[in-house]
Amino acid sequence: MAMSGRGVMVALLLGWSLHGAAAHDPTPFQEPGRSHVIHEDVSPAGAEAINVETYVPAACTGKPCPLLIAIHGLERNAETARENWVEAAERHGLLIAAPHFDRDRFPTRLFQQGGVRDEADPARWVYASIERFFDRALASGRVAGPSYVLFGHSAGAQFVHRMVLLMPAARFSTAISANAGYYTLPRRGEAGGFAYPYSLAGTPATEATLATALAKPLVVMLGERDDDPAHPQLNHSRAADAQGPNRLARGRHFMAVAATEAARLKVESPWREILVPGVGHDSRRMAAAAAEALFAGR
């Protein structure tokens, strides 16, 4: 049977063979509570072993549950990324996985920027490791449904929205980018003269893949008080400052550009912005707001 274009793209993303990934590691999500697994993968730097922090609520020990993958921020604390979702996991019956991309092996160009400028093969981008871990999660028999929710805060939010833009065939049902420091604007031409990671210029993105990305569910969450232009972790390069003086302004600029591009490409985009009242650059409170927005009515 012939595959659709989307099917071919997914097959290419998932087709990288990883030898020995299950040979010495336990299957994830088998026991209730906190645990971790080692996920063997690849990046532009070569073979990598990625530690993935996990959580299984008691309600999910006897039945499959939805999976949420949480991407940590600049401090690279995967345990914190997991802990931010434990209460929601218990309340809503979610499996949690939080991969750790350490600074030594995954500097900015590989973590937040995915290795896109280092590697022509999308299967070796760091973003693709999320899809391969999801394959392993599905094989555990503990994951409900054919998709996962993807959440990232701060540097993790950069990871998430770039993965949406550059790997729109990935199997996330919803992606949440919370309080990103700056953005890859969804334009194939240079935005203000700036190429990737500030626009899609210099990447393999096409009009077709951009249209597909704009048609996938992305939630851009912005803390109402994440408006400090002097925040110590805020990128103040010329290209970043062209997007706005602070994270709040930059997120709104990103969404305005996305709306313009969706109209140009005639895409009815489900992308939406959520402003979180009274919250600044706080990963725990942003995760709680994301859980409320996504799961409270389920």
C-alpha positions in Angstrom: 0.0 0.0 0.0 1.4 3.4 -0.9 2.2 5.8 1.9 1.0 9.3 2.1 3.5 12.2 2.1 3.0 12.6 5.8 3.5 8.8 6.3 6.8 9.0 4.4 8.0 11.9 6.5 7.1 10.0 9.8 8.9 6.9 8.5 12.0 8.9 7.7 12.0 10.5 11.1 11.6 7.2 12.9 13.8 5.1 10.7 17.1 5.6 12.3 18.2 2.3 13.8 19.5 2.3 17.4 21.3 -0.9 18.3 21.1 -2.1 21.9 18.6 0.5 23.1 16.6 -2.1 25.0 19.4 -4.5 25.7 20.4 -3.2 29.1 17.6 -0.9 30.2 14.3 -1.7 31.9 11.1 -1.0 30.0 9.8 2.5 31.1 6.6 3.0 33.1 6.4 -0.4 34.7 6.3 0.6 38.4 4.4 3.4 40.2 6.2 6.4 41.3 9.4 8.1 40.4 12.0 6.3 38.3 14.3 6.8 35.3 15.5 5.0 32.2 18.5 5.4 29.9 17.5 6.0 26.3 20.2 5.3 23.8 20.0 7.7 20.9 22.0 9.7 18.4 22.8 13.4 17.8 25.0 15.3 15.4 27.8 14.5 17.9 27.3 10.8 17.6 25.7 8.1 19.9 24.3 9.4 23.1 22.8 7.9 26.2 20.0 10.2 27.5 18.7 9.9 31.0 14.9 10.2 31.1 13.2 10.9 34.5 9.8 9.3 34.7 6.7 9.3 36.9 3.8 6.8 37.0 0.8 7.7 39.2 -0.9 4.9 41.1 -4.0 5.0 38.8 -1.8 4.2 35.8 -0.3 0.9 37.1 -3.1 -1.2 35.8 -4.0 0.6 32.6 -2.4 2.6 29.8 -2.4 6.4 30.3 -1.6 9.4 28.2 2.0 10.5 28.1 3.4 14.0 28.7 7.0 14.7 27.8 8.4 17.7 29.7 11.5 19.5 28.4 13.6 21.3 31.1 15.0 24.8 30.9 18.4 26.4 30.9 19.4 24.9 34.3 19.0 21.4 32.7 17.2 20.0 35.7 15.1 17.1 34.3 14.0 16.1 37.8 12.4 19.5 38.3 10.7 19.3 35.0 9.2 16.0 36.1 8.3 17.2 39.6 6.4 20.2 38.1 4.0 17.7 36.6 3.6 15.1 39.4 0.5 16.7 40.9 -1.2 16.9 37.5 -0.2 13.3 36.8 -1.9 12.2 39.9 -5.0 14.3 39.3 -5.5 13.6 35.6 -3.8 10.1 35.1 -0.7 11.0 33.1 2.6 9.3 32.6 5.5 11.8 32.8 8.8 11.6 31.0 11.5 14.3 31.3 14.7 13.8 29.3 18.0 15.3 30.5 20.1 17.2 27.9 23.2 18.1 29.8 25.4 21.1 29.0 28.5 19.2 28.1 27.0 17.0 25.4 24.1 19.3 24.4 25.2 22.9 24.2 22.7 25.5 23.0 23.2 24.7 19.3 22.2 21.1 20.0 19.6 21.5 22.8 17.5 24.6 22.1 18.5 24.7 18.4 18.3 20.9 17.9 21.5 20.5 15.9 19.8 21.7 12.8 22.8 23.7 11.6 25.2 20.8 12.4 23.4 18.0 10.6 21.6 17.8 7.3 19.8 14.6 8.3 16.7 15.3 10.4 16.9 11.9 11.9 20.0 13.1 13.7 18.5 16.3 15.1 18.1 16.2 18.8 14.3 16.8 18.3 14.1 13.4 16.7 15.2 11.8 20.0 11.7 12.6 21.4 10.0 10.6 18.7 12.3 7.7 19.2 11.7 7.7 22.9 8.0 7.8 22.2 8.4 4.6 20.1 10.0 3.0 23.2 7.2 4.3 25.4 4.6 2.8 23.0 6.4 -0.5 23.1 6.1 -0.6 26.9 2.4 -1.1 26.5 1.7 1.6 29.1 0.9 4.5 26.8 -2.7 5.2 25.8 -3.2 6.5 22.3 -1.0 7.2 19.3 0.4 10.6 20.5 1.9 12.5 23.4 1.7 16.0 24.8 4.9 18.0 24.6 5.7 20.8 27.2 8.7 23.0 27.6 9.5 26.0 29.7 12.1 28.7 28.9 14.9 27.0 27.0 12.7 24.0 26.9 10.0 26.2 25.2 12.6 27.1 22.6 13.2 23.4 22.0 9.4 22.7 21.7 8.4 25.5 19.3 11.4 24.7 17.0 10.5 21.1 17.0 6.9 22.0 16.0 8.2 24.2 13.2 10.9 21.8 11.9 9.4 18.4 12.6 5.6 18.9 12.1 5.1 15.2 11.3 6.1 14.4 14.9 3.3 12.7 16.8 2.5 15.2 19.6 -1.2 15.9 20.0 -0.5 19.3 21.5 2.7 21.2 22.1 3.1 23.8 24.8 5.9 26.4 24.6 5.9 28.4 27.9 8.0 31.6 28.4 10.5 31.1 25.6 13.4 33.6 25.7 13.3 34.2 22.0 11.8 32.5 18.9 12.4 31.1 15.5 9.9 33.2 13.6 7.8 31.1 11.2 9.2 32.7 8.1 11.3 31.0 5.5 13.0 34.2 4.6 15.4 35.9 6.9 13.4 37.8 9.6 15.0 41.3 9.8 18.1 39.9 8.1 18.5 37.1 10.7 18.6 33.4 9.8 18.1 30.3 12.0 17.6 30.2 15.0 15.8 33.6 14.6 13.9 32.6 11.5 13.6 29.4 9.3 16.1 30.8 6.8 18.9 28.3 6.5 16.8 25.3 7.5 15.2 22.6 5.3 11.7 24.1 6.0 9.5 24.5 2.9 6.2 26.2 2.3 4.5 22.8 2.7 6.2 21.9 6.0 5.5 25.4 7.4 1.8 25.1 6.5 1.8 21.7 8.2 3.4 23.2 11.3 0.9 26.0 11.4 -1.9 23.4 11.3 -0.7 21.5 14.3 -1.9 22.4 17.8 0.7 24.7 19.5 -0.1 26.6 22.7 2.2 29.6 23.4 1.9 30.3 27.1 3.2 33.7 28.4 3.6 34.7 32.0 1.9 38.1 32.5 4.9 39.2 34.7 7.6 37.7 32.6 8.3 41.1 31.3 11.7 41.9 32.9 14.1 43.2 30.2 17.0 42.7 32.6 16.3 39.1 33.5 19.8 37.5 33.8 19.0 34.6 31.5 17.4 36.7 28.7 19.2 36.7 25.3 20.0 40.3 24.3 21.6 39.7 21.0 20.6 42.1 18.3 18.4 39.4 16.6 16.7 38.6 19.9 16.1 42.2 20.8 14.5 42.8 17.4 11.7 40.5 18.6 10.9 42.7 21.6 12.5 43.9 24.9 11.3 40.9 27.1 9.8 37.4 26.9 6.2 38.6 27.0 6.7 41.0 24.1 8.6 38.4 22.1 5.9 35.8 22.5 3.3 38.2 21.3 5.4 39.2 18.4 5.9 35.5 17.5 2.2 34.9 17.5 1.5 38.0 15.4 4.0 36.7 12.8 2.4 33.3 12.9 -1.0 34.7 12.3 0.3 36.6 9.3 2.0 33.5 7.8 -1.1 31.4 8.4 -3.2 33.9 6.5 -0.7 34.0 3.7 -0.6 30.2 3.4 -4.4 30.0 3.8 -4.1 27.8 6.9 -6.8 27.7 9.6 -4.2 27.5 12.4 -5.1 26.2 15.9 -2.1 28.0 17.4 -3.3 29.9 20.5 -1.8 32.2 23.1 -2.6 31.8 26.8 -1.6 34.7 29.1 -1.1 33.4 32.7 -2.1 36.2 35.1 0.3 37.1 37.9 3.1 34.7 36.9 6.6 35.5 35.9 9.4 33.2 34.8 8.3 30.3 36.9 8.4 26.8 35.5 6.3 25.2 38.3 3.4 27.7 38.0 3.5 27.6 34.2 3.3 23.8 34.2 0.3 24.0 36.6 -1.4 26.5 34.3 -0.7 24.3 31.3 -2.3 21.3 33.1 -5.3 23.3 34.0 -5.7 24.5 30.4 -5.3 21.1 28.8 -6.7 18.6 31.2 -9.1 20.2 33.7 -12.2 19.6 31.7 -11.3 16.0 30.7 
